Amino acid sequence: MKKRGTRKKILVVDDDWAILELLKFTFSSSGFEVALSQSAEEFREKALSEKPDAIVLDIMLGSSDGTKVYHELLEAGLSRRVPVVFLSVLAQNISTTPPQSGRTYALVAKPFDPEKLVREVARVLEG
């Protein structure tokens, strides 16, 4: 997943530490640089400071709605070009309408296959 000698940075946001550790290992093993966030507050901070190439975001982020936090970040200056892969145990019940017109995104149901998730992130990065 290298481009001009630079690894793509993925920001993984989930309130479950075990999922974060699994995805850190999986994405790192696939050649990505990985930043982790376990809360909405940490996501807000890292999304703007880390400048990720893509975001993997749990929709049910503790007591917060991950999609709402994501939209707040877009208003705060997060680049609209950063693709996002939403994760949710409720994926079958969520509309597949893009969260932002013209956005590159994907919706992946939990539980998920980590290797398939890596392929999905690579796909949206090519977007």
C-alpha atoms as an extended CHARMM CRD file, in Angstrom:
* protein
*
       127  EXT
         1         1  MET       CA              0.0000000000        0.0000000000        0.0000000000  PROA      1               0.0000000000
         2         2  LYS       CA              2.9000000000        2.3550000000       -0.6150000000  PROA      2               0.0000000000
         3         3  LYS       CA              2.7590000000        5.4400000000       -2.7660000000  PROA      3               0.0000000000
         4         4  ARG       CA              5.8990000000        7.4030000000       -3.5870000000  PROA      4               0.0000000000
         5         5  GLY       CA              7.6840000000        5.8980000000       -0.5930000000  PROA      5               0.0000000000
         6         6  THR       CA              4.9760000000        7.0230000000        1.8470000000  PROA      6               0.0000000000
         7         7  ARG       CA              2.6950000000        4.6750000000        3.7090000000  PROA      7               0.0000000000
         8         8  LYS       CA             -0.9790000000        5.5930000000        3.7580000000  PROA      8               0.0000000000
         9         9  LYS       CA             -2.2220000000        6.5410000000        7.2280000000  PROA      9               0.0000000000
        10        10  ILE       CA             -5.4500000000        4.9800000000        8.4680000000  PROA      10              0.0000000000
        11        11  LEU       CA             -7.2790000000        6.3920000000       11.4790000000  PROA      11              0.0000000000
        12        12  VAL       CA             -9.2320000000        3.5750000000       13.1470000000  PROA      12              0.0000000000
        13        13  VAL       CA            -12.0000000000        4.6970000000       15.5190000000  PROA      13              0.0000000000
        14        14  ASP       CA            -13.8110000000        2.1800000000       17.7350000000  PROA      14              0.0000000000
        15        15  ASP       CA            -14.7490000000        2.0860000000       21.4170000000  PROA      15              0.0000000000
        16        16  ASP       CA            -13.6790000000       -1.5830000000       21.6650000000  PROA      16              0.0000000000
        17        17  TRP       CA             -9.9590000000       -1.7960000000       22.4830000000  PROA      17              0.0000000000
        18        18  ALA       CA             -9.7150000000       -5.4070000000       21.2270000000  PROA      18              0.0000000000
        19        19  ILE       CA            -10.9800000000       -4.3330000000       17.7860000000  PROA      19              0.0000000000
        20        20  LEU       CA             -8.5300000000       -1.4220000000       17.7580000000  PROA      20              0.0000000000
        21        21  GLU       CA             -5.5990000000       -3.7190000000       18.5380000000  PROA      21              0.0000000000
        22        22  LEU       CA             -6.7130000000       -6.2820000000       15.9470000000  PROA      22              0.0000000000
        23        23  LEU       CA             -7.0400000000       -3.6200000000       13.2510000000  PROA      23              0.0000000000
        24        24  LYS       CA             -3.7660000000       -1.9600000000       14.2240000000  PROA      24              0.0000000000
        25        25  PHE       CA             -1.9910000000       -5.2700000000       13.6850000000  PROA      25              0.0000000000
        26        26  THR       CA             -3.9080000000       -6.0770000000       10.4920000000  PROA      26              0.0000000000
        27        27  PHE       CA             -3.4310000000       -2.6840000000        8.8290000000  PROA      27              0.0000000000
        28        28  SER       CA              0.2130000000       -2.4070000000        9.9520000000  PROA      28              0.0000000000
        29        29  SER       CA              0.9200000000       -5.8770000000        8.5600000000  PROA      29              0.0000000000
        30        30  SER       CA             -0.6050000000       -4.7210000000        5.2690000000  PROA      30              0.0000000000
        31        31  GLY       CA              1.7790000000       -1.7670000000        5.0040000000  PROA      31              0.0000000000
        32        32  PHE       CA             -0.3710000000        1.0220000000        6.4300000000  PROA      32              0.0000000000
        33        33  GLU       CA              0.5400000000        3.5020000000        9.1350000000  PROA      33              0.0000000000
        34        34  VAL       CA             -2.1510000000        3.3160000000       11.8270000000  PROA      34              0.0000000000
        35        35  ALA       CA             -3.5190000000        5.8390000000       14.3200000000  PROA      35              0.0000000000
        36        36  LEU       CA             -6.1140000000        4.7530000000       16.8740000000  PROA      36              0.0000000000
        37        37  SER       CA             -8.9880000000        6.5520000000       18.6070000000  PROA      37              0.0000000000
        38        38  GLN       CA            -11.2250000000        5.0020000000       21.2360000000  PROA      38              0.0000000000
        39        39  SER       CA            -13.6460000000        7.8920000000       21.8460000000  PROA      39              0.0000000000
        40        40  ALA       CA            -15.4500000000       10.6920000000       20.0430000000  PROA      40              0.0000000000
        41        41  GLU       CA            -13.2190000000       13.2630000000       21.7590000000  PROA      41              0.0000000000
        42        42  GLU       CA            -10.0270000000       11.4730000000       20.6880000000  PROA      42              0.0000000000
        43        43  PHE       CA            -11.4340000000       11.0520000000       17.1650000000  PROA      43              0.0000000000
        44        44  ARG       CA            -12.0870000000       14.8110000000       16.9330000000  PROA      44              0.0000000000
        45        45  GLU       CA             -8.5130000000       15.5460000000       17.9710000000  PROA      45              0.0000000000
        46        46  LYS       CA             -6.7220000000       12.9450000000       15.8560000000  PROA      46              0.0000000000
        47        47  ALA       CA             -8.8000000000       13.3700000000       12.6970000000  PROA      47              0.0000000000
        48        48  LEU       CA             -7.6140000000       16.9740000000       12.4280000000  PROA      48              0.0000000000
        49        49  SER       CA             -4.0590000000       16.5680000000       13.7720000000  PROA      49              0.0000000000
        50        50  GLU       CA             -3.0470000000       13.2210000000       12.2230000000  PROA      50              0.0000000000
        51        51  LYS       CA             -4.3040000000       14.0710000000        8.6990000000  PROA      51              0.0000000000
        52        52  PRO       CA             -5.2880000000       10.4870000000        7.8230000000  PROA      52              0.0000000000
        53        53  ASP       CA             -5.5430000000        9.2290000000        4.2540000000  PROA      53              0.0000000000
        54        54  ALA       CA             -8.6390000000        7.1950000000        5.2420000000  PROA      54              0.0000000000
        55        55  ILE       CA            -10.8260000000        6.6530000000        8.3090000000  PROA      55              0.0000000000
        56        56  VAL       CA            -12.3670000000        3.4250000000        9.6170000000  PROA      56              0.0000000000
        57        57  LEU       CA            -15.1770000000        4.5720000000       11.9140000000  PROA      57              0.0000000000
        58        58  ASP       CA            -17.5230000000        2.6560000000       14.2010000000  PROA      58              0.0000000000
        59        59  ILE       CA            -20.9750000000        4.2080000000       13.9100000000  PROA      59              0.0000000000
        60        60  MET       CA            -21.8970000000        3.3570000000       17.5210000000  PROA      60              0.0000000000
        61        61  LEU       CA            -19.0060000000        5.0730000000       19.2870000000  PROA      61              0.0000000000
        62        62  GLY       CA            -19.7970000000        4.6450000000       22.9700000000  PROA      62              0.0000000000
        63        63  SER       CA            -22.5360000000        7.1470000000       23.7880000000  PROA      63              0.0000000000
        64        64  SER       CA            -21.7950000000        9.1230000000       20.6030000000  PROA      64              0.0000000000
        65        65  ASP       CA            -22.9740000000        8.7050000000       17.0360000000  PROA      65              0.0000000000
        66        66  GLY       CA            -19.8540000000        8.2640000000       14.8940000000  PROA      66              0.0000000000
        67        67  THR       CA            -21.5510000000        9.6750000000       11.8070000000  PROA      67              0.0000000000
        68        68  LYS       CA            -22.5600000000       12.8370000000       13.6830000000  PROA      68              0.0000000000
        69        69  VAL       CA            -19.0040000000       13.3330000000       14.9530000000  PROA      69              0.0000000000
        70        70  TYR       CA            -17.7120000000       12.7620000000       11.4230000000  PROA      70              0.0000000000
        71        71  HSD       CA            -20.0260000000       15.4670000000       10.0290000000  PROA      71              0.0000000000
        72        72  GLU       CA            -18.9350000000       17.8550000000       12.7900000000  PROA      72              0.0000000000
        73        73  LEU       CA            -15.3250000000       17.2170000000       11.7580000000  PROA      73              0.0000000000
        74        74  LEU       CA            -16.1220000000       17.9970000000        8.1240000000  PROA      74              0.0000000000
        75        75  GLU       CA            -17.5120000000       21.3410000000        9.2930000000  PROA      75              0.0000000000
        76        76  ALA       CA            -14.3700000000       21.8700000000       11.4100000000  PROA      76              0.0000000000
        77        77  GLY       CA            -12.0510000000       21.4180000000        8.4380000000  PROA      77              0.0000000000
        78        78  LEU       CA            -11.5150000000       17.6940000000        7.8920000000  PROA      78              0.0000000000
        79        79  SER       CA            -10.8730000000       17.2200000000        4.1790000000  PROA      79              0.0000000000
        80        80  ARG       CA            -13.9080000000       15.9370000000        2.3030000000  PROA      80              0.0000000000
        81        81  ARG       CA            -11.4840000000       13.9400000000        0.1430000000  PROA      81              0.0000000000
        82        82  VAL       CA            -10.6110000000       11.5890000000        3.0180000000  PROA      82              0.0000000000
        83        83  PRO       CA            -12.5620000000        8.3560000000        2.3770000000  PROA      83              0.0000000000
        84        84  VAL       CA            -14.3580000000        6.7450000000        5.2850000000  PROA      84              0.0000000000
        85        85  VAL       CA            -15.3600000000        3.1500000000        5.9630000000  PROA      85              0.0000000000
        86        86  PHE       CA            -18.1800000000        2.9760000000        8.4960000000  PROA      86              0.0000000000
        87        87  LEU       CA            -18.4360000000       -0.1130000000       10.7430000000  PROA      87              0.0000000000
        88        88  SER       CA            -21.6780000000       -1.1350000000       12.3980000000  PROA      88              0.0000000000
        89        89  VAL       CA            -23.4680000000       -4.0750000000       13.9400000000  PROA      89              0.0000000000
        90        90  LEU       CA            -26.5740000000       -2.4170000000       12.4790000000  PROA      90              0.0000000000
        91        91  ALA       CA            -25.2380000000       -2.2290000000        8.9130000000  PROA      91              0.0000000000
        92        92  GLN       CA            -28.1540000000       -4.1490000000        7.4640000000  PROA      92              0.0000000000
        93        93  ASN       CA            -30.5770000000       -1.5600000000        8.8810000000  PROA      93              0.0000000000
        94        94  ILE       CA            -28.6980000000        1.5660000000        7.7470000000  PROA      94              0.0000000000
        95        95  SER       CA            -29.3820000000        3.3850000000        4.5120000000  PROA      95              0.0000000000
        96        96  THR       CA            -26.6440000000        2.9380000000        1.9390000000  PROA      96              0.0000000000
        97        97  THR       CA            -27.0230000000        6.5610000000        0.8310000000  PROA      97              0.0000000000
        98        98  PRO       CA            -23.6480000000        8.3010000000        0.9490000000  PROA      98              0.0000000000
        99        99  PRO       CA            -23.2260000000       10.4300000000        4.0680000000  PROA      99              0.0000000000
       100       100  GLN       CA            -21.9270000000       13.3370000000        1.9730000000  PROA      100             0.0000000000
       101       101  SER       CA            -22.6210000000       13.9650000000       -1.7120000000  PROA      101             0.0000000000
       102       102  GLY       CA            -19.6280000000       12.9610000000       -3.8070000000  PROA      102             0.0000000000
       103       103  ARG       CA            -17.8870000000       11.1950000000       -0.9100000000  PROA      103             0.0000000000
       104       104  THR       CA            -15.9710000000        7.9520000000       -1.2030000000  PROA      104             0.0000000000
       105       105  TYR       CA            -17.2370000000        5.6840000000        1.5350000000  PROA      105             0.0000000000
       106       106  ALA       CA            -18.1840000000        2.1330000000        2.4070000000  PROA      106             0.0000000000
       107       107  LEU       CA            -20.3310000000        0.4570000000        5.0400000000  PROA      107             0.0000000000
       108       108  VAL       CA            -19.0580000000       -2.7900000000        6.5930000000  PROA      108             0.0000000000
       109       109  ALA       CA            -21.0980000000       -4.9520000000        8.9690000000  PROA      109             0.0000000000
       110       110  LYS       CA            -19.7340000000       -6.2070000000       12.2700000000  PROA      110             0.0000000000
       111       111  PRO       CA            -18.5490000000       -8.8510000000       12.7580000000  PROA      111             0.0000000000
       112       112  PHE       CA            -16.1390000000       -8.4170000000        9.8740000000  PROA      112             0.0000000000
       113       113  ASP       CA            -13.1990000000      -10.2380000000        8.3210000000  PROA      113             0.0000000000
       114       114  PRO       CA            -10.1320000000       -8.0480000000        9.0260000000  PROA      114             0.0000000000
       115       115  GLU       CA             -8.4820000000       -8.9250000000        5.7000000000  PROA      115             0.0000000000
       116       116  LYS       CA            -11.6370000000       -8.0270000000        3.7740000000  PROA      116             0.0000000000
       117       117  LEU       CA            -11.7520000000       -4.7300000000        5.6720000000  PROA      117             0.0000000000
       118       118  VAL       CA             -8.1770000000       -3.9770000000        4.5690000000  PROA      118             0.0000000000
       119       119  ARG       CA             -9.2020000000       -4.6670000000        0.9670000000  PROA      119             0.0000000000
       120       120  GLU       CA            -12.2280000000       -2.3770000000        1.3380000000  PROA      120             0.0000000000
       121       121  VAL       CA            -10.0440000000        0.4390000000        2.6930000000  PROA      121             0.0000000000
       122       122  ALA       CA             -7.6040000000       -0.0480000000       -0.1880000000  PROA      122             0.0000000000
       123       123  ARG       CA            -10.5640000000        0.1360000000       -2.5830000000  PROA      123             0.0000000000
       124       124  VAL       CA            -11.8730000000        3.4300000000       -1.1810000000  PROA      124             0.0000000000
       125       125  LEU       CA             -8.3600000000        4.8650000000       -1.1840000000  PROA      125             0.0000000000
       126       126  GLU       CA             -8.1690000000        4.1810000000       -4.9260000000  PROA      126             0.0000000000
       127       127  GLY       CA            -11.6380000000        5.7690000000       -5.2160000000  PROA      127             0.0000000000
